């Protein structure tokens, strides 16, 4: 049995991967690019990846008997999670091999009120990031999970999903649910876990910002079933900045930036060399 979880970054992919793999007894792994596993694919496994729904990858999945799962999450919550996660994991520069254009978010002082973040949220790089789940949402026979439902009732969500995959009733062990709790994710070196709840976007965007992001990515919001009706008119930039400071007060200091070039910068340099 082979299963692939394919969705936009920071949608709950890793949590879903751990819960599902342990429930089904599958070897699990994650890669940035599907070409990394072409010649070393286990007979039974669960693959996690952020990648476009493009013909070559679709054929690879089909030829190797993968069942495809995608997970949706409110786009505004995804973007906040991306912002916070970039402070701790520079490997995010490899998401979609640099096409998310995250360079500006690796600066340690960037917050939800900074122009750098707000500009990125309406950029083509952000469109690429959000497009992954949107694209796979259209795949025939794809199994769909909502992060908000997984958060609210992980047992029922995993039981339903696992049973659909194997074709018979199956239940997640209690020990698996207990093992992969929020403390587990917070303890990882890259601080993968943060707040462990949905709807933070209501506290960390102004109504005007919500509207600008929604209008830029409206098709994604609408197809995946998310809106901005709960945007708070009372969210001033000062209030948002204070709330962000509260939410990140217990975060450990981010590591110093690596002495390497981000992939997007590296690619830009290579293009320049080819032209000159």
VOBA-1610 file (N, C-alpha, C; in pm, whole numbers, padded with zeros to 5 digits, always signed):
BEGIN
Unk+00084-00120+00000Unk+00000+00000+00000Unk+00088+00125+00000Unk+00053+00217-00086Unk+00125+00345-00092Unk+00026+00460-00084Unk+00059+00557+00001Unk-00026+00673+00021Unk+00059+00798+00006Unk+00006+00901-00057Unk+00076+01029-00070Unk-00010+01140-00013Unk+00046+01216+00081Unk-00019+01337+00132Unk+00043+01455+00059Unk-00038+01524-00020Unk+00011+01633-00103Unk-00075+01756-00076Unk-00015+01860-00023Unk-00091+01981+00011Unk+00004+02098+00029Unk-00052+02215+00044Unk+00028+02335+00069Unk+00100+02324+00204Unk+00218+02383+00214Unk+00289+02382+00342Unk+00206+02444+00455Unk+00230+02396+00577Unk+00167+02447+00698Unk+00016+02427+00701Unk-00028+02319+00639Unk-00171+02285+00639Unk-00204+02173+00738Unk-00103+02122+00809Unk-00124+02008+00897Unk-00072+01879+00837Unk+00009+01892+00731Unk+00061+01775+00660Unk+00137+01678+00750Unk+00232+01732+00827Unk+00319+01647+00907Unk+00243+01574+01017Unk+00151+01643+01081Unk+00069+01580+01185Unk-00015+01468+01125Unk-00080+01498+01013Unk-00161+01398+00945Unk-00076+01278+00904Unk+00044+01305+00855Unk+00135+01198+00812Unk+00166+01103+00927Unk+00202+01157+01042Unk+00239+01074+01157Unk+00119+00991+01206Unk+00004+01055+01219Unk-00115+00984+01268Unk-00156+00873+01173Unk-00156+00904+01044Unk-00203+00807+00946Unk-00102+00693+00926Unk+00027+00728+00920Unk+00129+00624+00899Unk+00131+00525+01014Unk+00122+00573+01138Unk+00124+00482+01252Unk-00004+00400+01260Unk-00115+00456+01218Unk-00241+00382+01217Unk-00239+00270+01114Unk-00181+00298+00998Unk-00178+00200+00890Unk-00053+00112+00891Unk+00042+00145+00978Unk+00165+00067+00984Unk+00253+00085+00862Unk+00260+00210+00812Unk+00338+00238+00692Unk+00467+00312+00726Unk+00572+00282+00651Unk+00694+00361+00658Unk+00663+00499+00603Unk+00703+00604+00675Unk+00670+00739+00628Unk+00796+00822+00607Unk+00789+00912+00509Unk+00900+01002+00482Unk+00849+01123+00405Unk+00930+01228+00405Unk+00893+01352+00336Unk+01009+01396+00248Unk+00977+01448+00131Unk+01079+01501+00041Unk+01031+01633-00018Unk+01125+01710-00069Unk+01090+01837-00133Unk+01055+01819-00280Unk+01115+01719-00342Unk+01100+01699-00486Unk+01080+01550-00514Unk+00977+01516-00590Unk+00945+01375-00610Unk+01053+01298-00685Unk+01139+01368-00756Unk+01248+01299-00825Unk+01347+01236-00727Unk+01343+01280-00601Unk+01434+01225-00501Unk+01402+01079-00466Unk+01282+01033-00498Unk+01242+00898-00457Unk+01211+00805-00574Unk+01239+00849-00694Unk+01204+00769-00811Unk+01266+00630-00804Unk+01392+00622-00764Unk+01464+00494-00767Unk+01476+00426-00632Unk+01410+00477-00530Unk+01421+00417-00397Unk+01287+00422-00323Unk+01184+00375-00391Unk+01049+00381-00336Unk+01014+00250-00266Unk+00986+00254-00136Unk+00947+00131-00065Unk+00817+00074-00120Unk+00799-00055-00105Unk+00678-00121-00153Unk+00555-00073-00077Unk+00573-00041+00051Unk+00463+00006+00134Unk+00510+00131+00208Unk+00444+00245+00184Unk+00496+00369+00241Unk+00391+00479+00238Unk+00422+00585+00312Unk+00342+00707+00310Unk+00436+00822+00278Unk+00413+00886+00166Unk+00495+00997+00118Unk+00427+01129+00148Unk+00502+01225+00203Unk+00451+01360+00222Unk+00532+01455+00135Unk+00464+01540+00061Unk+00534+01630-00030Unk+00446+01751-00061Unk+00509+01865-00086Unk+00442+01983-00138Unk+00484+01995-00285Unk+00394+01962-00375Unk+00432+01966-00518Unk+00311+01990-00605Unk+00337+02048-00722Unk+00231+02081-00817Unk+00162+01956-00872Unk+00039+01973-00912Unk-00035+01868-00982Unk+00001+01879-01131Unk+00113+01819-01165Unk+00160+01826-01304Unk+00170+01686-01362Unk+00163+01672-01493Unk+00148+01540-01556Unk+00253+01438-01518Unk+00380+01479-01511Unk+00484+01384-01478Unk+00466+01324-01340Unk+00432+01409-01244Unk+00411+01362-01106Unk+00284+01279-01096Unk+00180+01320-01166Unk+00055+01242-01166Unk+00080+01101-01221Unk+00159+01091-01326Unk+00189+00961-01385Unk+00270+00876-01288Unk+00367+00937-01220Unk+00448+00866-01121Unk+00360+00809-01010Unk+00268+00888-00960Unk+00178+00843-00854Unk+00087+00730-00903Unk+00034+00747-01022Unk-00057+00647-01078Unk+00017+00515-01106Unk+00134+00524-01167Unk+00209+00403-01202Unk+00257+00326-01079Unk+00272+00397-00967Unk+00321+00333-00845Unk+00210+00306-00743Unk+00085+00318-00788Unk-00029+00277-00706Unk-00054+00359-00582Unk-00025+00488-00587Unk-00050+00573-00470Unk-00197+00611-00457Unk-00245+00612-00334Unk-00372+00675-00301Unk-00339+00815-00250Unk-00410+00914-00301Unk-00372+01054-00276Unk-00464+01117-00173Unk-00401+01185-00077Unk-00473+01258+00027Unk-00429+01403+00023Unk-00523+01495+00036Unk-00486+01635+00051Unk-00559+01693+00171Unk-00501+01795+00231Unk-00559+01854+00351Unk-00573+02005+00332Unk-00690+02057+00364Unk-00716+02200+00349Unk-00706+02269+00485Unk-00672+02397+00481Unk-00669+02480+00602Unk-00700+02623+00559Unk-00754+02702+00651Unk-00785+02840+00615Unk-00658+02909+00565Unk-00661+02966+00444Unk-00540+03027+00388Unk-00476+03133+00479Unk-00556+03211+00549Unk-00500+03314+00635Unk-00426+03254+00754Unk-00472+03141+00804Unk-00398+03071+00910Unk-00270+03010+00855Unk-00275+02959+00732Unk-00155+02904+00669Unk-00046+03010+00662Unk-00080+03129+00617Unk+00021+03234+00597Unk+00085+03276+00727Unk+00008+03284+00834Unk+00064+03316+00966Unk+00159+03207+01012Unk+00120+03081+00989Unk+00203+02969+01028Unk+00333+02967+00948Unk+00326+03001+00821Unk+00445+03011+00737Unk+00539+03117+00795Unk+00485+03233+00828Unk+00565+03343+00881Unk+00641+03300+01006Unk+00571+03238+01099Unk+00634+03199+01224Unk+00735+03085+01202Unk+00702+02989+01117Unk+00787+02874+01095Unk+00918+02911+01024Unk+00913+03012+00940Unk+01033+03053+00867Unk+01142+03104+00960Unk+01106+03144+01079Unk+01205+03191+01175Unk+01291+03078+01228Unk+01244+02954+01215Unk+01312+02840+01275Unk+01363+02737+01175Unk+01318+02742+01052Unk+01360+02640+00956Unk+01389+02703+00820Unk+01518+02722+00793Unk+01558+02783+00666Unk+01540+02687+00549Unk+01518+02558+00577Unk+01494+02462+00469Unk+01365+02489+00395Unk+01281+02575+00452Unk+01157+02611+00383Unk+01186+02678+00249Unk+01307+02727+00232Unk+01345+02787+00104Unk+01333+02686-00010Unk+01330+02557+00024Unk+01318+02454-00080Unk+01174+02419-00113Unk+01078+02476-00043Unk+00938+02451-00080Unk+00919+02487-00227Unk+00868+02393-00304Unk+00848+02412-00448Unk+00976+02461-00515Unk+01088+02414-00461Unk+01221+02447-00512Unk+01242+02598-00531Unk+01199+02674-00433Unk+01223+02817-00432Unk+01112+02903-00487Unk+01009+02841-00546Unk+00905+02919-00612Unk+00806+02987-00516Unk+00822+02962-00386Unk+00739+03035-00289Unk+00799+03170-00254Unk+00926+03191-00295Unk+00991+03322-00276Unk+00982+03373-00133Unk+01034+03294-00041Unk+01019+03324+00102Unk+01131+03409+00161Unk+01225+03454+00080Unk+01344+03521+00134Unk+01311+03631+00235Unk+01212+03712+00206Unk+01179+03825+00294Unk+01127+03779+00430Unk+01074+03657+00438Unk+01016+03609+00564Unk+01120+03548+00657Unk+01242+03528+00610Unk+01346+03472+00696Unk+01406+03577+00788Unk+01375+03703+00765Unk+01422+03808+00856Unk+01353+03791+00991Unk+01427+03797+01099Unk+01374+03762+01230Unk+01273+03864+01283Unk+01275+03985+01235Unk+01186+04088+01290Unk+01055+04103+01211Unk+01035+04022+01109Unk+00913+04033+01029Unk+00793+03985+01111Unk+00686+04061+01109Unk+00564+04030+01184Unk+00443+04048+01094Unk+00323+04015+01141Unk+00204+04029+01056Unk+00172+04172+01014Unk+00232+04269+01078Unk+00205+04408+01040Unk+00313+04467+00951Unk+00417+04391+00921Unk+00527+04441+00839Unk+00490+04442+00691Unk+00528+04545+00619Unk+00503+04548+00474Unk+00561+04427+00402Unk+00676+04376+00449Unk+00738+04261+00382Unk+00644+04141+00384Unk+00577+04117+00497Unk+00485+04005+00506Unk+00359+04031+00425Unk+00303+04149+00438Unk+00179+04180+00367Unk+00200+04179+00217Unk+00316+04226+00172Unk+00346+04222+00028Unk+00361+04078-00020Unk+00425+03994+00063Unk+00441+03854+00022Unk+00305+03785+00013Unk+00213+03819+00101Unk+00081+03753+00103Unk+00001+03777-00025Unk+00035+03879-00099Unk-00035+03905-00225Unk+00057+03883-00346Unk+00165+03811-00323Unk+00266+03790-00428Unk+00240+03661-00505Unk+00316+03644-00613Unk+00308+03521-00692Unk+00366+03404-00614Unk+00468+03430-00531Unk+00523+03324-00449Unk+00420+03266-00354Unk+00340+03354-00294Unk+00231+03309-00206Unk+00126+03234-00287Unk+00098+03280-00406Unk+00003+03210-00493Unk+00050+03068-00520Unk+00179+03052-00546Unk+00234+02918-00567Unk+00214+02830-00445Unk+00243+02885-00328Unk+00230+02807-00205Unk+00087+02760-00183Unk-00009+02853-00198Unk-00149+02818-00175Unk-00207+02730-00285Unk-00143+02729-00400Unk-00199+02657-00514Unk-00189+02506-00501Unk-00101+02456-00414Unk-00078+02312-00409Unk-00205+02237-00370Unk-00262+02273-00255Unk-00386+02208-00214Unk-00498+02234-00315Unk-00506+02355-00363Unk-00610+02392-00460Unk-00602+02302-00583Unk-00482+02277-00632Unk-00466+02193-00751Unk-00507+02048-00724Unk-00459+01992-00614Unk-00489+01851-00585Unk-00633+01831-00541Unk-00699+01939-00501Unk-00841+01932-00467Unk-00923+01888-00588Unk-00868+01909-00708Unk-00937+01874-00832Unk-00901+01735-00883Unk-00810+01666-00816Unk-00768+01534-00862Unk-00880+01431-00842Unk-00914+01354-00945Unk-01017+01250-00929Unk-00979+01151-00819Unk-01075+01115-00738Unk-01057+01016-00631Unk-00967+01061-00517Unk-00928+01189-00515Unk-00846+01237-00403Unk-00928+01230-00273Unk-00862+01193-00164Unk-00926+01189-00032Unk-00897+01322+00038Unk-01003+01391+00081Unk-00988+01526+00134Unk-01010+01530+00286Unk-00921+01604+00352Unk-00929+01623+00497Unk-00923+01772+00525Unk-01001+01817+00624Unk-00993+01957+00666Unk-00915+01964+00796Unk-00817+02052+00801Unk-00735+02068+00922Unk-00822+02100+01042Unk-00921+02184+01023Unk-01006+02224+01134Unk-01081+02104+01193Unk-01122+02011+01108Unk-01190+01890+01156Unk-01091+01795+01224Unk-00971+01785+01169Unk-00867+01702+01230Unk-00833+01755+01370Unk-00829+01885+01383Unk-00799+01948+01512Unk-00911+01925+01612Unk-01034+01938+01565Unk-01151+01924+01652Unk-01174+01781+01697Unk-01155+01686+01605Unk-01181+01545+01637Unk-01082+01457+01561Unk-00956+01450+01609Unk-00855+01372+01536Unk-00888+01224+01525Unk-00948+01167+01630Unk-00977+01024+01626Unk-01076+00991+01513Unk-01186+01061+01509Unk-01287+01032+01407Unk-01235+01062+01267Unk-01158+01171+01255Unk-01106+01208+01124Unk-01010+01103+01071Unk-00918+01057+01154Unk-00821+00955+01110Unk-00890+00821+01087Unk-00982+00783+01173Unk-01053+00657+01155Unk-01127+00654+01021Unk-01194+00765+00990Unk-01268+00772+00864Unk-01174+00766+00745Unk-01066+00843+00751Unk-00971+00846+00640Unk-00902+00712+00622Unk-00852+00653+00730Unk-00781+00526+00721Unk-00873+00415+00669Unk-00998+00417+00712Unk-01094+00316+00667Unk-01123+00330+00518Unk-01129+00451+00469Unk-01151+00473+00326Unk-01031+00426+00244Unk-00912+00440+00300Unk-00792+00399+00228Unk-00782+00247+00217Unk-00808+00176+00327Unk-00791+00029+00325Unk-00918-00044+00285Unk-01033+00024+00291Unk-01158-00039+00251Unk-01228-00116+00359Unk-01172-00115+00481Unk-01236-00180+00596Unk-01222-00089+00717Unk-01304-00115+00819Unk-01301-00032+00939Unk-01167-00046+01012Unk-01110+00067+01051Unk-00983+00068+01123Unk-00983+00185+01220Unk-00917+00168+01334Unk-00917+00272+01437Unk-00774+00310+01476Unk-00753+00436+01500Unk-00622+00484+01543Unk-00597+00444+01688Unk-00481+00389+01720Unk-00451+00352+01859Unk-00442+00476+01950Unk-00485+00462+02073Unk-00478+00572+02168Unk-00335+00623+02182Unk-00239+00531+02182Unk-00099+00569+02201Unk-00049+00661+02092Unk-00102+00646+01971Unk-00059+00731+01860Unk-00110+00873+01880Unk-00235+00887+01920Unk-00290+01019+01947Unk-00214+01089+02060Unk-00179+01013+02161Unk-00109+01071+02275Unk+00034+01109+02238Unk+00097+01029+02155Unk+00238+01054+02119Unk+00255+01183+02041Unk+00168+01204+01942Unk+00186+01319+01853Unk+00099+01437+01895Unk+00110+01474+02022Unk+00036+01590+02071Unk+00116+01718+02044Unk+00062+01831+02086Unk+00126+01959+02056Unk+00265+01969+02117Unk+00284+01912+02234Unk+00415+01917+02299Unk+00521+01847+02216Unk+00482+01739+02150Unk+00575+01668+02062Unk+00626+01762+01952Unk+00535+01833+01888Unk+00573+01919+01777Unk+00651+02041+01824Unk+00618+02092+01942Unk+00693+02207+01996Unk+00835+02169+02034Unk+00857+02042+02067Unk+00988+01997+02113Unk+01087+01974+02000Unk+01040+01970+01876Unk+01129+01944+01764Unk+01227+02059+01743Unk+01346+02032+01692Unk+01447+02138+01675Unk+01399+02257+01593Unk+01313+02231+01495Unk+01263+02342+01413Unk+01133+02402+01465Unk+01097+02366+01591Unk+00978+02423+01656Unk+00856+02412+01565Unk+00833+02292+01517Unk+00728+02268+01416Unk+00589+02303+01466Unk+00565+02286+01596Unk+00434+02320+01653Unk+00435+02458+01714Unk+00317+02521+01714Unk+00308+02655+01771Unk+00187+02666+01862Unk+00071+02708+01811Unk-00047+02729+01893Unk-00143+02610+01895Unk-00143+02534+01787Unk-00229+02416+01782Unk-00377+02447+01784Unk-00418+02551+01717Unk-00560+02584+01709Unk-00589+02655+01579Unk-00717+02661+01546Unk-00761+02726+01422Unk-00818+02864+01452Unk-00813+02951+01352Unk-00878+03081+01363Unk-00793+03194+01417Unk-00661+03175+01427Unk-00574+03283+01474Unk-00581+03403+01381Unk-00615+03378+01255Unk-00620+03488+01159Unk-00716+03598+01202Unk-00818+03563+01278Unk-00916+03664+01322Unk-00854+03766+01416Unk-00745+03730+01479Unk-00678+03819+01574Unk-00558+03892+01514Unk-00508+03845+01399Unk-00378+03893+01352Unk-00379+03957+01214Unk-00497+03990+01165Unk-00508+04068+01042Unk-00611+04179+01062Unk-00590+04290+00996Unk-00695+04390+00991Unk-00798+04347+00887Unk-00916+04403+00894Unk-01019+04368+00796Unk-00973+04405+00655Unk-00904+04517+00645Unk-00855+04561+00514Unk-00754+04462+00456Unk-00665+04412+00541Unk-00566+04314+00495Unk-00634+04184+00454Unk-00732+04140+00531Unk-00807+04019+00496Unk-00869+04034+00358Unk-00927+04150+00334Unk-00992+04174+00205Unk-00890+04172+00092Unk-00774+04233+00113Unk-00672+04238+00008Unk-00620+04098-00027Unk-00597+04015+00075Unk-00547+03879+00051Unk-00657+03794-00013Unk-00778+03810+00036Unk-00890+03733-00021Unk-00910+03767-00169Unk-00906+03893-00202Unk-00927+03932-00341Unk-00814+03882-00431Unk-00693+03877-00376Unk-00579+03829-00456Unk-00588+03678-00481Unk-00640+03603-00383Unk-00644+03456-00394Unk-00787+03404-00382Unk-00883+03478-00434Unk-01024+03447-00412Unk-01061+03307-00460Unk-01008+03265-00573Unk-01043+03134-00625Unk-01005+03023-00527Unk-00889+03035-00464Unk-00846+02936-00365Unk-00941+02934-00245Unk-00970+03052-00191Unk-01062+03061-00078Unk-01196+02997-00111Unk-01252+03035-00224Unk-01387+02992-00259Unk-01396+02842-00286Unk-01302+02789-00362Unk-01306+02646-00395Unk-01285+02560-00271Unk-01196+02602-00183Unk-01167+02524-00063Unk-01268+02548+00049Unk-01355+02647+00032Unk-01463+02668+00127Unk-01429+02755+00246Unk-01346+02856+00226Unk-01310+02946+00336Unk-01345+03090+00300Unk-01381+03168+00402Unk-01418+03307+00382Unk-01351+03399+00483Unk-01391+03524+00479Unk-01334+03624+00571Unk-01445+03702+00642Unk-01562+03642+00654Unk-01675+03711+00719Unk-01647+03745+00865Unk-01558+03669+00929Unk-01528+03693+01070Unk-01413+03790+01092Unk-01367+03856+00987Unk-01259+03954+01002Unk-01302+04063+01099Unk-01211+04103+01187Unk-01243+04198+01294Unk-01212+04341+01253Unk-01314+04425+01253Unk-01295+04565+01220Unk-01212+04638+01325Unk-01210+04585+01446Unk-01139+04650+01557Unk-00990+04617+01560Unk-00942+04536+01466Unk-00801+04498+01467Unk-00714+04607+01406Unk-00662+04695+01490Unk-00567+04795+01444Unk-00428+04731+01435Unk-00336+04794+01364Unk-00201+04740+01354Unk-00135+04733+01491Unk-00165+04828+01577Unk-00107+04826+01711Unk-00159+04706+01791Unk-00288+04682+01781Unk-00348+04569+01852Unk-00293+04437+01800Unk-00276+04429+01670Unk-00223+04307+01609Unk-00078+04285+01654Unk+00001+04392+01655Unk+00141+04381+01696Unk+00152+04335+01841Unk+00066+04386+01927Unk+00066+04345+02068Unk+00026+04199+02083Unk-00073+04156+02006Unk-00118+04017+02014Unk-00010+03922+01962Unk+00056+03960+01854Unk+00164+03879+01799Unk+00277+03865+01901Unk+00307+03973+01970Unk+00412+03970+02072Unk+00373+03874+02184Unk+00246+03874+02223Unk+00198+03783+02327Unk+00211+03637+02282Unk+00170+03610+02160Unk+00169+03473+02109Unk+00310+03417+02088Unk+00406+03504+02065Unk+00543+03458+02039Unk+00635+03482+02158Unk+00580+03526+02270Unk+00661+03562+02387Unk+00741+03444+02440Unk+00683+03323+02433Unk+00751+03206+02487Unk+00834+03133+02383Unk+00837+03183+02261Unk+00919+03119+02158Unk+01067+03137+02189Unk+01147+03035+02169Unk+01292+03050+02188Unk+01350+03139+02080Unk+01466+03197+02105Unk+01528+03282+02002Unk+01553+03203+01874Unk+01524+03262+01760Unk+01550+03192+01633Unk+01700+03173+01614Unk+01739+03071+01541Unk+01882+03050+01513Unk+01934+03159+01421Unk+02065+03185+01422Unk+02120+03286+01331Unk+02103+03243+01186Unk+02088+03337+01094Unk+02073+03301+00952Unk+02193+03220+00905Unk+02173+03120+00822Unk+02284+03038+00772Unk+02372+03116+00676Unk+02497+03072+00666Unk+02590+03139+00576Unk+02580+03077+00437Unk+02457+03066+00391Unk+02431+03009+00258Unk+02332+03098+00187Unk+02322+03078+00058Unk+02232+03157-00023Unk+02099+03085-00036Unk+01989+03155-00018Unk+01859+03094-00036Unk+01842+03050-00181Unk+01761+02948-00200Unk+01746+02890-00334Unk+01698+02992-00436Unk+01602+03076-00398Unk+01550+03174-00495Unk+01660+03269-00539Unk+01748+03308-00446Unk+01860+03396-00480Unk+01960+03321-00567Unk+01985+03193-00534Unk+02077+03112-00610Unk+02029+03095-00754Unk+01900+03068-00769Unk+01845+03051-00904Unk+01855+03180-00983Unk+01829+03293-00915Unk+01838+03422-00983Unk+01981+03446-01031Unk+02079+03405-00948Unk+02218+03422-00986Unk+02255+03337-01106Unk+02203+03214-01110Unk+02232+03126-01223Unk+02173+03180-01352Unk+02052+03236-01341Unk+01989+03294-01460Unk+02073+03410-01514Unk+02127+03490-01420Unk+02209+03603-01459Unk+02335+03557-01531Unk+02396+03446-01479Unk+02517+03392-01542Unk+02488+03344-01683Unk+02372+03283-01702Unk+02337+03229-01834Unk+02315+03341-01934Unk+02264+03455-01886Unk+02237+03566-01976Unk+02365+03638-02014Unk+02457+03650-01916Unk+02582+03728-01940Unk+02683+03651-02022
//
